[in-house]
């Protein structure tokens, strides 16, 4: 059915299933702003709904065939929505064409210069940074990002040029619908092992994506990351440009962390370029290297790139500094992988040198917690914080239901307590909010971390 849709130019009515997701909602907003009649549904409320309603998207919090307006021409669904979904079944009965999220993006981007950003970590940040660089250069790109960007009023920027920048998600291999002119891969680690068999399976998906780069296109990759380098060295007949400490294309010469900034120097074609970031972490330096590489390839002047990156102050839930609550600075972060915990907390300790930091961590998905249990225990045990609270695991609809061996945050806490005595288990968000509200004066910084709904507590505490 999806093969019948080659263009959205003449499509007037589109329905989205799973529209509350940060990925699918960007498509819904894009089409609404382009004058389409857009409707959508999801099983629960979402922080993106207010933004969608503001541009005219009709939203229902349920899955029911009544949600699909008459004369709907296309149904676009999240990769998390199975074929058995009642709305998808009704679409079949009514002969309504169906497209998976990235199938739709592929159709939308096929006549553009597509720049795809892939990798286990940092995709949203790199996508936004590249968008800022192109914007600063006057190239007016369209950008689809998997987070909310304050400067763009959400997760999509609509430009008038033929440049289309998209965050490319590896889950379910959905990024293989894309045919990018430029592809950025920042890192590759084991993740989504409820779908992928193992790391080799993940690497094969990224390899397949590399071979979808169009003729004359470019692969930009982090040569300091083993996973990416292993994939890149096997890719033939494609232009490959690296970035990193020992890179031949864009070399990272030095990094210097100061209060409120990270200064670093890169070398490109024997030219030294000095830059500064207002966000913490060496990982953000690598994120910026990806953006710098793309900008230089597009012949954007180093000074323009530097200006763009210096005005980057972060995005929603990516070490997002929300404000203060009773004297403690509140930070919201999306980290949900063991290596992300380690990298983010290392950055936090350097950024807030000498400060008392409390980490409130919410594991994301039982299956991920089960698979990486030992890695989570190690990462959380070694975090240099004044306190560690672990909240009940966030259940992911459709991905945790069939987990045979149940795992809990309490299991993590019990194991971590063998290595550190300051770890506590919190059984709900309500308990978390109450406990944090009473403890803010004990800490200088409180970091709420996880890909679930822990951010709500952080936001509520700041607003209180």
Beta strands, then each sheet from edge to edge (+ up, - down):
strand 1: 13-17
strand 2: 37-42
strand 3: 58-61
strand 4: 74-77
strand 5: 97-100
strand 6: 113-118
strand 7: 142-149
strand 8: 154-157
strand 9: 163-167
strand 10: 182-185
strand 11: 218-222
strand 12: 239-244
strand 13: 250-258
strand 14: 261-268
strand 15: 271-277
strand 16: 320-325
strand 17: 328-333
strand 18: 357-364
strand 19: 387-394
strand 20: 423-426
strand 21: 445-449
sheet 1: 3+ 2+ 1+ 4+ 5+
sheet 2: 8+ 7- 9- 6- 10- 11- 12- 13- 14+ 15-
sheet 3: 16+ 17- 21- 18- 19- 20-
end
